[in-house]
Amino acid sequence: MSASPDHLTRARAADSDRRRNRVFKALDQLASAGEEISVSSVARAAGVHRSLIHRHGDLRAAVIARADQPPPGTTAGTQVSRKSLLADVANLTARNGRLSAHITRLERHLSEALGQSAWEASGLGAPADIETLTRRTTELDQQILDLRGELAERDEDLQAARAANRELMAQLNR
């Protein structure tokens, strides 16, 4: 024996009414308990699928409206909305990213400074005051040229003295 179409329609409508009532009851229970109200949490508490709430605009509107209401027993001044918390999380995440990038830059600069310091301390790196050393090198080069000039003059004087000494020795020996 088959059920009449009218009977099936009434049974389906009754089931739909029972599920809708469970959604409203779960919504009231979550609100009175001060728990988070979202489509997922209400569907879970009511024992229905989320798609039921999404398909019925009045159910979805009721969930959204309740989610925006403050929990019972809170004052308007101390209430923190979910949107403000999400905005705070987004701002803190962005700040965290900026601070992380800043720390990376500081670590790179510190590494470069320590590397340069170690390079100079090892004696492999260029000294800090190259200009002074270049000037001192130029002075020493000039001093070397002057001393070479004096040495050349003394060599000439010595050769002249030796030549004079040979002549005197030759005159004495004759």
C-alpha positions as CSV (number, residue, x, y, z in Angstrom):
1,M,0.0,0.0,0.0
2,S,1.4,3.4,-0.9
3,A,1.0,6.6,1.0
4,S,-1.0,9.3,-0.5
5,P,0.8,12.4,-1.9
6,D,-1.1,14.6,0.5
7,H,0.0,12.6,3.5
8,L,3.7,12.8,2.4
9,T,3.4,16.5,1.9
10,R,2.0,17.0,5.4
11,A,4.7,14.7,6.9
12,R,7.5,16.7,5.1
13,A,6.0,20.0,6.3
14,A,5.8,18.6,9.9
15,D,9.4,17.5,9.7
16,S,10.5,20.9,8.3
17,D,8.6,22.6,11.2
18,R,10.3,20.4,13.8
19,R,13.7,21.2,12.4
20,R,13.0,24.9,12.2
21,N,11.8,24.8,15.8
22,R,15.0,23.0,16.9
23,V,17.0,25.7,15.2
24,F,15.2,28.5,17.1
25,K,15.4,26.5,20.4
26,A,19.2,26.0,19.8
27,L,19.6,29.6,19.0
28,D,17.9,30.6,22.3
29,Q,20.0,28.1,24.3
30,L,23.3,29.3,22.8
31,A,22.3,33.0,23.4
32,S,21.3,32.4,27.0
33,A,24.5,30.4,27.6
34,G,26.6,33.3,26.1
35,E,28.2,31.0,23.6
36,E,29.4,31.9,20.2
37,I,26.5,32.2,17.7
38,S,27.3,31.2,14.1
39,V,25.5,29.2,11.4
40,S,27.7,26.3,12.2
41,S,27.3,26.4,16.0
42,V,23.5,26.7,15.7
43,A,23.3,23.9,13.2
44,R,25.4,21.7,15.4
45,A,23.4,22.4,18.5
46,A,20.1,21.8,16.6
47,G,21.3,18.6,15.0
48,V,20.6,19.9,11.5
49,H,22.8,20.6,8.5
50,R,24.1,24.1,7.9
51,S,22.5,24.1,4.5
52,L,19.0,24.2,6.1
53,I,19.8,27.5,7.8
54,H,21.3,28.9,4.6
55,R,18.3,27.8,2.5
56,H,15.8,29.5,4.8
57,G,16.4,33.2,4.7
58,D,14.4,33.8,7.9
59,L,16.6,31.3,9.9
60,R,19.8,32.7,8.5
61,A,18.6,36.3,9.4
62,A,17.7,35.1,12.9
63,V,21.2,33.6,13.4
64,I,22.9,36.7,12.1
65,A,20.8,39.0,14.2
66,R,21.4,37.0,17.4
67,A,25.1,36.9,16.7
68,D,25.2,40.7,16.7
69,Q,23.4,41.0,20.0
70,P,25.4,41.2,23.2
71,P,25.3,38.2,25.5
72,P,22.9,38.5,28.4
73,G,24.3,40.2,31.5
74,T,26.8,42.3,29.6
75,T,26.7,46.1,29.5
76,A,27.1,48.0,26.3
77,G,30.3,49.6,27.5
78,T,32.1,46.3,28.1
79,Q,30.9,44.4,25.1
80,V,33.4,43.5,22.5
81,S,31.9,42.6,19.1
82,R,33.2,39.8,17.0
83,K,33.9,42.3,14.2
84,S,36.1,44.5,16.4
85,L,38.0,41.4,17.6
86,L,38.5,40.3,13.9
87,A,39.7,43.8,13.1
88,D,42.1,43.7,16.0
89,V,43.4,40.3,14.9
90,A,43.9,41.7,11.3
91,N,45.7,44.8,12.6
92,L,47.9,42.7,14.9
93,T,48.7,40.3,12.1
94,A,49.7,43.1,9.9
95,R,51.8,44.7,12.7
96,N,53.4,41.3,13.3
97,G,54.4,41.1,9.7
98,R,55.9,44.6,9.8
99,L,57.8,43.8,13.0
100,S,59.1,40.5,11.5
101,A,60.4,42.4,8.4
102,H,62.0,45.0,10.6
103,I,63.7,42.3,12.7
104,T,65.0,40.7,9.6
105,R,66.5,44.0,8.4
106,L,68.1,44.6,11.8
107,E,69.6,41.1,11.9
108,R,71.1,41.6,8.4
109,H,72.6,44.9,9.5
110,L,74.0,43.4,12.7
111,S,75.4,40.5,10.7
112,E,77.1,42.8,8.3
113,A,78.5,45.0,11.1
114,L,79.8,41.9,13.0
115,G,81.3,40.5,9.8
116,Q,83.1,43.8,9.0
117,S,84.4,43.9,12.6
118,A,85.7,40.4,12.4
119,W,87.3,41.1,9.0
120,E,89.1,44.1,10.3
121,A,90.2,42.3,13.6
122,S,91.7,39.4,11.6
123,G,94.0,41.8,9.7
124,L,92.6,40.7,6.4
125,G,90.4,43.7,5.9
126,A,91.4,47.2,4.9
127,P,92.4,49.4,7.8
128,A,89.9,52.0,8.9
129,D,92.0,55.1,8.1
130,I,93.3,54.5,4.5
131,E,93.8,58.2,3.8
132,T,96.3,58.6,6.7
133,L,98.1,55.4,5.6
134,T,98.3,56.6,2.0
135,R,99.7,60.0,3.1
136,R,102.3,58.2,5.3
137,T,103.3,55.9,2.5
138,T,103.9,58.9,0.2
139,E,106.0,60.5,2.9
140,L,108.1,57.3,3.3
141,D,108.5,57.0,-0.5
142,Q,109.8,60.6,-0.6
143,Q,112.2,59.8,2.3
144,I,113.5,56.8,0.5
145,L,114.2,58.9,-2.7
146,D,116.0,61.5,-0.6
147,L,118.1,58.8,1.2
148,R,119.0,57.2,-2.2
149,G,120.1,60.6,-3.5
150,E,122.3,61.1,-0.4
151,L,123.7,57.5,-0.8
152,A,124.5,58.2,-4.5
153,E,126.4,61.4,-3.5
154,R,128.4,59.6,-0.8
155,D,129.2,56.8,-3.3
156,E,130.6,59.4,-5.7
157,D,132.6,61.0,-2.8
158,L,133.9,57.5,-1.8
159,Q,134.9,56.7,-5.4
160,A,136.6,60.1,-5.7
161,A,138.4,59.5,-2.4
162,R,139.5,56.0,-3.5
163,A,140.7,57.4,-6.8
164,A,142.7,60.1,-4.9
165,N,144.0,57.4,-2.6
166,R,145.2,55.3,-5.5
167,E,147.0,58.2,-7.0
168,L,148.7,59.0,-3.8
169,M,149.7,55.4,-3.3
170,A,151.1,55.3,-6.8
171,Q,153.1,58.5,-6.2
172,L,154.5,57.1,-3.0
173,N,155.4,53.9,-4.6
174,R,157.4,55.5,-7.4
